[in-house]
Amino acid sequence: MFHRSTTDTDALLAQWEALGTALGCPANAWMKEGQHLLRSWQRWPRAYHNASHLQACLDHWQTVQNELPGALEQPHAVALALWFHDAVYWPWSAHNEARSAQWASRFLSGQPLPPSLVRTVHEHIMATCHNPGVLQGDATWVVDIDLAVLGQSDAVYRQFERNVRKEYFFVRWPRYVAGRSAVLQGFLDRPRIYHNEWFFYRHEAQARANMRNALDALKAGQIYA
């Protein structure tokens, strides 16, 4: 049931190293933490929230940087939030975001970084709880990037639904159907899923179609896979 991500961890570590260099952080402690992070991102029972998801998020971050220069107010804070946002992930826990944010704050507070940046990273990570409400500034980009998978191709989305079920293997089917349906319907009931126009026009329609299909499959007693 558990499949380790096939993402190139050396490439991820190189990205982490470049981020630390840009921030002026000591290399030894920085790289040790990067290795610690990647080990956590690859732990059981992750099937979706793994290093592949991290790499996808960083790819979206880079694409936004390339196509919309200046759109991110603090691009390094956004990158750090993406690195840490699922650093702690246990499907049965309601405290993953809080614990991930605490991890980020502990480590970053020991680096030569402004306290304001550490607070911003913490706030960005907590925004990935995806509770309804108004977000502002770079937090909207962090959330849109985290939710980008919802608006990917049908094939990618089907794999996403399969992997989510793998992570929740311990939940009996009737309860899973009820819980997953509530999550999907909650997103569909929002006026819009993506905050930024760049994501909205590229992914909103596909995300809604994907989630409606997933809901229909659950109603028929199946995973949309």
Stockholm file with secondary structure:
# STOCKHOLM 1.0

chainA/1-225         MFHRSTTDTDALLAQWEALGTALGCPANAWMKEGQHLLRSWQRWPRAYHNASHLQACLDHWQTVQNELPGALEQPHAVALALWFHDAVYWPWSAHNEARSAQWASRFLSGQPLPPSLVRTVHEHIMATCHNPGVLQGDATWVVDIDLAVLGQSDAVYRQFERNVRKEYFFVRWPRYVAGRSAVLQGFLDRPRIYHNEWFFYRHEAQARANMRNALDALKAGQIYA
#=GR chainA/1-225 SS CCCCCCSCHHHHHHHHHHHHHHHTCCHHHHHHHHHHHHHHHTCTTCSSSSHHHHHHHHHHHHHHHHHSTTCCSSHHHHHHHHHHTTSSCCTTCSCHHHHHHHHHHHHHHTSSCCHHHHHHHHHHHHHTTCCSSCCCTHHHHHHHHHTGGGGSCHHHHHHHHHHHHHHTTTSCHHHHHHHHHHHHHHHHTSSCSCSSHHHHHHHHHHHHHHHHHHHHHHHTTSCCC
#=GC SS_cons         CCCCCCSCHHHHHHHHHHHHHHHTCCHHHHHHHHHHHHHHHTCTTCSSSSHHHHHHHHHHHHHHHHHSTTCCSSHHHHHHHHHHTTSSCCTTCSCHHHHHHHHHHHHHHTSSCCHHHHHHHHHHHHHTTCCSSCCCTHHHHHHHHHTGGGGSCHHHHHHHHHHHHHHTTTSCHHHHHHHHHHHHHHHHTSSCSCSSHHHHHHHHHHHHHHHHHHHHHHHTTSCCC
//
